[in-house]
Amino acid sequence: MERSHPRARVAAPGWPPALLLLAVACAPAPAGPPPPPRPGPELRLDPALRTALEEALAAIESEPEQVLPRMELAMSFDANALHRLALEAYSQVIELEPTRARAWHHRGRVKDELGDPEGALGDLERAQELRKDYAPSRWRRGRLLLDLGRLDAAEAAFHEVVRLQSGDPSGAAGLAHIALERDHTESALEVLAPALERFPRDPELRRLWIRALHQGGQAERARQAAAEPVDRTSRVWADPWAAEVFAFQAGRRDTMARARQLLRAGDEEAALELLAPLLEEQPADITVQGMMTAAWAQLGDLESALELCEQTSRIVPNHAQLELNWGVLLSLDDRQAEALPHLERAVELNPASSSAQAKLGEVLSLQGEWESARERLENALWLRPDHGPILLLLARAEL
């Protein structure tokens, strides 16, 4: 039997072409992006927060298909403990851009806050699939699995954290916790010893160490350990993406804006006074860290700026912006050879950063490595074609 062409079946008997056109014209248009969630009138919001939310909503209304304004609205809700609104806003971001790992990660955190650990596990698993190198998604998932009593799965997650981020103590803390749950005291002490050597005053590591000593029958050593000072500002669970969210806290946002104004006005010391408590509250906040190192550099105190980079790297290893800040400071101190590995690492972690590519090119040119410098500067120019300083550096490399 002869088969008709698919198009022949469209013009069925009783459906003249004119009616078919009319039917197509009357078909409903595809739905646009969903309206963003809004806080209800029953919520008593801080005036500064209400203003920030209104600005974020206005940005979405002007560009409803853009993802970034919706992400910023979600983070504003999240940072100010409006968790149900944050959940809806992150869901809209995921709907518009399903490959945005940060949105999955943050929605997982919010689901955990709202008491949905299974939903949180699914979102965090998706986040780690999209960004396999981001260890905090894995240790958050490991912590949830630990809380649910799934020790084997939690152990696998924490081993992945150690593999990805050996300098961060969060993986060691998780593995020690699992060993204690299994009553493997010696294993816990073996895991904790090197981590405590590097972070001797970290409260989470110390708590686990004292518990392990008690559990192993070493009561006197446990008492001695409990009497030692603890650094309450140290954080085992460093999560740079979560630190980005905290920048959207109403009060924190205003403080950072004032600090920027002070830096532009040349009052670096006043800016540092504002920024120091913010970094103490969130040691993984690379934005605040960068502002503080800039202030120290403007004061001519590169030693303090470099010391802050060193401290932050223990909490947030392998962060592109931190490596860039570090390399820039070393270059300012005329330590080009020391700057190179930090800048190379910054480019490796974020190849799309024109600033990192350009600075690496500049330092390579200062080292006389013209061919490599030209390649990096051409990359930077491709990423940012209108940037005058890159053009000048590239011209010098060509000469």
PELINZI-V940643 format. One record per pair of residues at least 6 apart in sequence whose C-alpha atoms are under 6 Angstrom apart, sorted by the first residue. I is the first residue (numbers start at 0). J is the second residue. If there is no record, write none. Layout:
I&J, I&J
This chain:
47&249, 48&249, 55&72, 59&68, 73&85, 73&88, 73&89, 74&244, 75&247, 76&85, 77&85, 78&244, 78&245, 78&247, 78&248, 79&248, 86&106, 89&102, 89&106, 100&126, 100&129, 103&122, 103&126, 104&123, 104&126, 107&119, 107&122, 107&123, 110&119, 111&119, 120&140, 123&136, 127&136, 134&160, 135&238, 137&156, 138&157, 141&153, 141&156, 144&153, 145&153, 157&170, 157&173, 160&170, 161&170, 168&194, 168&235, 169&235, 169&236, 175&187, 178&187, 184&211, 184&215, 200&229, 200&230, 201&230, 201&233, 202&229, 209&221, 212&221, 213&221, 232&279, 237&283, 239&283, 242&283, 242&284, 246&252, 258&270, 261&270, 267&294, 292&304, 295&304, 319&345, 319&348, 319&349, 322&341, 322&345, 323&342, 323&345, 326&338, 326&341, 326&342, 329&338, 330&338, 342&359, 346&355, 353&379, 353&382, 356&375, 356&379, 357&376, 357&379, 360&372, 360&375, 360&376, 363&372, 364&372, 369&396, 373&396, 376&393
